[in-house]
Amino acid sequence: MINRTLVTLLLIIMHFPLCGQIRLPGHQGEKVNPALYMGQWPARWISMPDEPADIYGVYHFRKTFELDTLPQHFWVHVSADNRYKLYINGSLVSLGPARGNVFNWNFETVDLSSCLRQGKNVLAAVVWNYGDKKPLAQMSFNRTGFIVQGNTAAEAVVNTNDTWVCIKNGGYSTWETPVCGYYVAGPGELLDAASYPWGWEQSDYDDSGWVKARQELAGSMKGGADYPGRLLVPTPIPPMDYKVERFSEVRKADGVRLPGKFPSQKQAFTVPANSKIHLILDQGQLTTGYLSMFFSGGRGTEVRLGYTEAYYSNPATGAKDNRNELDGKMFVGYEDKIICDGGNDREYTNLWWRTWRYVDVRIETKNEPLVIEDLYSTYSAYPFVREARFVAPENEYLENILEIGWRTARLCANETYMDCPYYEQLQYLGDTRIQAMITLYNTHDTCMVKNALEQGRQSIVADGITMGRYPTNSHQFISSFSLWWIGMGYDYWMYRGDEAYLKTLLPAYRTILAWYEQWLKPDHTLGYVPYWFFADWAEGFPNGEPVREKDGNSALQDLMYLLTLESVVKMEKAFGLPAMGEHYAKIASAVKVAIRKKYWDVSRGLFADTYKHNSFSQHVNSLAVLAGVITGDGARQVMHSVLTDIDLIQVTIYFRYYLNQALNKAGLGDELLEHLGVWKEQMALGLTTWAERPEPSRSDCHAWGASPNIEFYRVVLGIDSDAPGFGKVRIAPNLGTLKKVSGTVPHPLGDIAVNYEVDKKGKLIATVDLPENIKGTFVWKGQNYPLVSGHQAFTINQQASAGQRKYYVSSSTGDDSNDGLTPKRAFKTLAKASQLRLFPGDSLLLRAGDIWLKESLFPVGSGRPENPIVISSYGKGARPHIKPGHDAIYGIRIVNDAGYKIKGLEVSDCYGGIVVWEENTYNHEYIWIEDCYFHDITDKDEPIGGGRNGRPVTPDLIYGMGVSICGADAFGGRTLLSDITITKCKFDRCDVGIEVIGRDYDDTGEWRRHGHDLISAKAFLNVNISDCDVQRSYRTGGVMLYCITGGTAENIIINETGYEGIGMWWGVAAFQCARVHNYLVENCTFSNTIKGKSPDGQGFDFEADVHDVVVRKCRFINNEGPAVLYYGDSWAGINKGCVIDSCYIEGNNWSTDGDYVGKVFGVGKPANEGIIKNTEIHLRTDDQTFDCAPIVFDASNRVYNTTGKLIYGTEITK
């Protein structure tokens, strides 16, 4: 058990004050008169007389004063409860106060000098109290109040007291409309313009009818005096951004003709009397800000301004589908409403900012027309400036991910960090840890990070833990977030230092750990932890909590506790109490041992979610790696399983932050760019910020999903802190398939800049620039290189690193308990081999003569063209034979990896011999398949598609294929895979011999609706097939190439395609091309194709969108359909530059039915461009035609009838 003496010491230390300092430094703190920090202020809080203290209300305050001369500065300190907008002589100069609590009530410090005039000046404010409708993030003394304090005697003339006058604005009331999902961000506004005191903020406004303000308590700074009211502190953050934005376009305009330049430019329009109009204004991207409408006339008109992140396909389920689409969708969201008074030059701007991509405008006029003079918004958010830079010129989508992430982070940061700007605007400490790291990696600004840390401390209750979110007027405890809040402090220490401040937080950390320590059981694991232990919105986590037993046991709880203990150990030893560090270290050691003992499952090679081992998650195993419970090769294998085991409870976008860190720690940082699916999916849905959770997502803007804005810098560029305060730098890039990338990361002493380029031989050319007085280490492929301040360059050849190992597998002599590293210690099963993480240069060798029945191989890991992963054989004898049986689908399947050379294998009796599947992964290189034999890979006796009661179709297999290299989502000219070679292989009795095709299938066997008509011809580059023999293919083709640019097919024999007359209803061809560009087919034979029930049965098919493909010196012999089909302008586009040159054609088209009976060449569509030249043609019958218009039939061709007589062209002289 834990040492009781140290526990006693811990309890004594818990009595130390939680707040080692009483306030953070103010943003303009140096401007505050030091005398104001002590005692009470001369200024008084003021309010509206005869008005209840805490009801909804909007109030105006004015102070008129004279100045004989204009001062250089005129500093005032201003605050309100709930909120204010401050004007001087009609100009808006301040909005606030920044959100806090009653014991830390922020005031803003403002210099009014730029707006002052000699003589009469008017300082005016609008102050509002939400009453019982206040947002959950809005705290209050439960009394409306306003205060202005001049900084010195020179500014004291504006101190609030009963010389100020005030009025209640009777035009305002709340306006509430339904919102889908949990919403607590406050009501909309209803403004009756007839009751609004227009011009109240202007200096010439007549306020003679206003009343004297009611004086209340004097203001007082926190710590300045014994005081019963709001304890004032200078706001620790700068003012928010306030920048005009125009709408990008009108998406809908019913009932009105709009001028052409509206809304992107100011241009007035008129809504006729007694009419209704409906506008949908599109900002083009999500934003936060204030909407302003300028209008005249239209007495009695009702204007409704609705705000939404997206329109809903089904509000009942929350479904929004593609955010760019509006057809058939509904508006649901909060609104503001205006009832016009008929006056001229009116301006409406919301009191509080709104969130939207779309503004839904509905106007109903009465007996007067309404003139809309302008409608625009003013963007408002925390004034972050993005200082980080990431440039990947060949992978611009990565920069798009960062742009969306940065927008998300900015919109989720206002006066505090927020979970989301639309629904809650609450600072959840678990979300905030990620947001703080985004700040530290992208800016030099630390104000918001320290403010979040401080507000976490302010939320601690007597029990000893933080609230889950703060500030808030509704208590909620998320016990897991107390741990992440400590982690945020550790992050701040590592990346910015500031030990003097963090030392003041250590007492708070101790209270939290003491609270947790009481739940420790004798076995050193946690029992039931009270409150909400939120982990992730994962499917399988009830209400977001991890899987737990009835007694509360949970591996995730224990791992989060362990990670927190280890962080605090380091901080206590560095700048706290070393004895406390030792105490926590002993607890951590015991917890780590208990985790290994209770949760490690030998059979799965994974950590279980609870001691019962009946649930497993990506979350637990990621944290186990991060906490160092498993290290080295073991950690690599765990993270391999995390990526590939679909039976694990899967993380959502939030927890992927921790999963990606674990990948990096396990040495698998190169995998990060291959697992960006969640972000790519959201981009495909038209999201311009990252959504909260998987579809249907309530919130479209949650900064916890913006972790690529950390990891692209920390993992891909590899820039990380290697000592507290970024005192040392570790740069260990993980470029994956990137060949060129550069970037910059802010550092406390300047910037860190890197540039990387990898040549075709794997040589790294790198430059690194470090700030002065900073040293570090550069790591590449396991090798360390010292770094110093300033500029340095490296040229590093490919290193062996983790790769270049050989693994052996033998079904006859192996044992899966072996390490597989020698023939005598070979693995036995392909399942064991599939658990490996393979690296460039590794080899997986199968014993010659062995056969693996009812087994499949699923290799994981990517090699490189210059250093591929090899899958081949060892020993003497027949090819190793993989024979999964027809209850299995794959022989060998590679998913989203490349860099493989596969040689000398036999694969049979399955539905996919070697299958390579690339989805949402770009610019992979190198697949080489050589000297392999594929046979009996067919489902010829079954109908296609699970939807037709046949074998279920997978995205990469519609039927049995010897080799299938297939992919999806290669839109916009993107390349999935390049440098594909298939050589010296034999195929017999497969449905299709070879398929290289850039599209996927649905579960009925049809091409997916979103895929086949959009996939780029560059989906696959440089595809080369040579010296192959393809016999007796049952289905649609011997070789099928779709969506390819570049390459050759040469010395291929394709015979008896459509064998047994099975075929496919859409067609059969020995060799098919669609969306193939710049390709050469040479010295091939296409013979004895059987059309069966299909419409054609040709030797070669120029299907559609075939450009600059040359078929040369090939033989077309005895095919049931035409020798060549030019199908043409169908789903993919017209054919251009299709050439048949120097070929031999004999005995083709013996079919007696179909579209091309009696023709040597078939032409399906008129939009075809090509030529047939220098070709010898022997007709099957004398009445057979060889017309091929619009394809040019050149005079160099020679046509012979059945007797051998030349009937067209000129005989070549031998």
Summary of the structure (lengths in Angstrom):
residues: 1214
radius of gyration: 36.1
end to end distance: 100.3
largest distance: 119.3
contacts: 4537
relative contact order: 0.05
helix: 19%
strand: 34%
